[in-house]
Amino acid sequence: MGKSDIEVVMNPKQRQEYINTLLALDGLSHIKEDILAAYCPISLTQTPDELKPILNKRQEILMKKVLGPAGITAYDPSSAPYSPDKDLITSPQRIYLIDSGKIVGARFFVGHNILGSTGQGNEAEKAKTYNRIAVTFMDKNIRISRMQPHRTIYLQYDNFEKEHEKFIPVFEMLKQFEPGMGFNGNIPVLIGFDKQGKVCDLEEEVYNDFPGLQYHYNGKIPIVKLRVENPGIFYENS
């Protein structure tokens, strides 16, 4: 697929009108998009305790050693007062509204996809709907669900701690584009518009400039197998 295959269905001007309508419908008209901010989803509710240190370390590297040097301020929902590790009282409606506001208030949506409970389900759909620049990191040693949203840039690593510096220039490049929506052939894609008038498929543009970071699905690598510690919960009321 090349530039001739790209069809723009929403440019930056149309995007703002579209987002204003969505904000009004979601009760979030007071939220303003920060073009130098990122919402960084992380698996929380069903994450086994033994895996939390691993995910937290990758989150910290992402926020402080990738996004920070690229000039992007990151928000970590695991450190928020309403994290399930800190608060189980606030209503789902309130949590959804708060997190939605955090997502739509940031231009970027950036996180890892490792576990079945990724911290990216509802959040990723919200980010896609609101036309955020969504970037998802994939561990090449871990297979995950093939239900992977369109209009998202998928990047692959072997060892995030050792390779994280490779991703800094990716975000420095992405900062130069205004997002939009369109198609590359018949595939829905995230469109980028730069100040020189260039129009591109942003994921394709990243892969052209950083081919070593391109994500390739491999159905032969293992998934993370988790074990239920309280199976009796299924039978308590039966």
N, C-alpha and C positions, 0 to 999 in steps of 0.2 A: 504493500500500500504506500502511496506517496501523496504529495500535496494535492494532486489533481483529484484524489479520492475524498478529500476533506469537505464536508458540508457543515457550515455554521448554522446552528438553529437558535443560538442566543449569544449576542455580542455583549460587551461590557455595559452599554447603556440599557439594553433590554434586561440584562442581569439585575441591575439595580432596581428596576421597576418590578421585576419578578420577585426579588428578595423582599422588597417593601411589602408586597402583597402577602407573602408567606409570614413575615413577621407580624403583620396585623392579625392574620388568622390564628397564629400561635400565641397571641397575647404578649409578643416580645418586641413591640415597636420601639421600646426605649433602648434596645440593644444596638450598638454601633460596631461595625466590623473593624477590628484592628488588623491592618495588613501585615504587621510584624509580630503577630502572636500565633501560637499553636496550641490546640487542645491535644493532649497526649493520652489516649485511652490506655487502660491497663486492666487486665483480668483481676477481679476483686471477689465477687460474691461466692464463687465456687472454687476458688484457687486453693489447692492443698497447702498447708502451712510450710511443708518442706520445699515447695517451689517458689514461695513468695520472695525469699532472698535473691533467687536467680532473676526473677522478673523485675524486682526493684533495682537490681544492679544495672540491668539493660536500660531501664527507664532513666536512671540517673545519668548514664553515659549519653543517652539520646538527648536529654534535656540540657546537660551542662557541657558536653564535649562535642556535640554535633550542632544542635539548634542555637545554643548560646554563641559559639564562635561565628555562626552564620548571621548573627544579628536578629534572631527570632526569640521572643520570650515565650517560654513554655508553661502550660498549666497542667498540673498533675492531679487528677481526681482522687488518687489514693491518699493524698495529703490534705484533702478538703475536710471540713468539719462533718460533712454528710456521708463520708466514706462508710461502707458497711462494717469496717473494722472499728469505727468510732461511734456510729449512730445508727440504731435500728428502730428509732421511734418516729422520725419524720415520715410523713405519708409518701407513697409512691408518686402521687400527683405533684407534690412539692419537689421531690427529687427530680422528676422528669423535667419540670419547668426550669429548675436551677441548672441542670446539666445541659439542657437545650440552649439556654442563654449563654453558657460558657462555650459551647460548640459554635454557635452562630456569631459569637463575638470575636472569633479568631479566623483569620484567613486560611490558616493551615490546620490540617487534621493528620497527626502523625503518630503511629504506634506499631507495635509488634503483633504478629498473628502467629501464636504458638499453640495455645490450648483451645479446646472445644468451647470453653467459656472465655472469650477473648477480651471482654470489655469493649467490644466494637460492634455488637449486633445492632441494637437500636441507634447507637451513636454513629456508626458508619453510614447507616441509611439517612440519618438526619444530615450528616456532613455532605453526602452525595446530593440529597434533595436541595440543600442550600448552596450547592456549587462551591464547596470549599476545595482547596488544593489538597486532596487526600493522598497521603503517602503511607504505604503499608510495608513494613519490613518483614521479610520471610527468611526463616532459618532453613538453609538448604538441607539440613540433616533431619528436619521434622516435617512430615506431611500433615496438611490440614485440609479442611473441607474445601471442595471445589466450588461451593457457593461463594464466589468472590465477586463483589460488586463491580460493575463497570464504572468508568469515569474515576478511576483510582490508579495511582502510579505504584506498581509493585516492584520493590527492590530486594535483592537477595544477598545474603552474606553467609560465610562459613563460620567465622568467629567474630562476633560483633565488637568485642572488647579490643581485638587486635586490628580490626578493619574500619573502625568508626570514622577515622579521619577522611576516608574516601568519600563519605557522604556529605561532608561540609560544602564542597563546591556545587553539589546538586542543588542544595537549598539556596545558595547564593545565586545560582542561575534561575531557579524558580521565582525568586523575588522580583525578577525583571519582567514577569508576565502578569497580565490581568486575566483571570479565568473566565471561561464561558463554556457553553455546551455545544456538541455537534456529533457528527458521525465520521468515521474513517471507514469507507466502504459501507458495510451494514452494521458496524460495531459502534455502540454509543461510546464516545470518548470525551475526555476533559480537554477543552480547547484553550490554547494560550494566545494572547495578543500582546506583542511588545510595543515599545514606543516608536520603533522604526516601521511599524505597520506589518510586521511578520505575523502570520497566522499559522498555528501548528497544532498537531496532536501532541499534547504535553508529554504523555508517557513515551511516545515514539521519539520525541525530541531528546528526552533524557537518555533513552537507550542508544540513540545515535551518538551522543556526546560521551556517554559512560557505558559502553557495551559490556564491560565486566561486571556491572551491577544488575543486569537484566535478570528478571525472575523467570525460571523455567520450571513448570510443574513436573514432578517426578512421582508417579504412583507407586514406585517400588520402595521408597524410603518409609520408615515406620512413623506411626502417629504416637503421641504421648498417651500411654495407657494409664488411666486413673482408676482407683478402686473405691467403691462405696463403703464408708465406715459405718453407716447407720441404715442398712437395708430394711430394718424393721419399720421405718417410717411409712413404707408402702402398705403395711398390714395393720397398723394401729387401730384403724376404724373399720376394718373389714370383718 
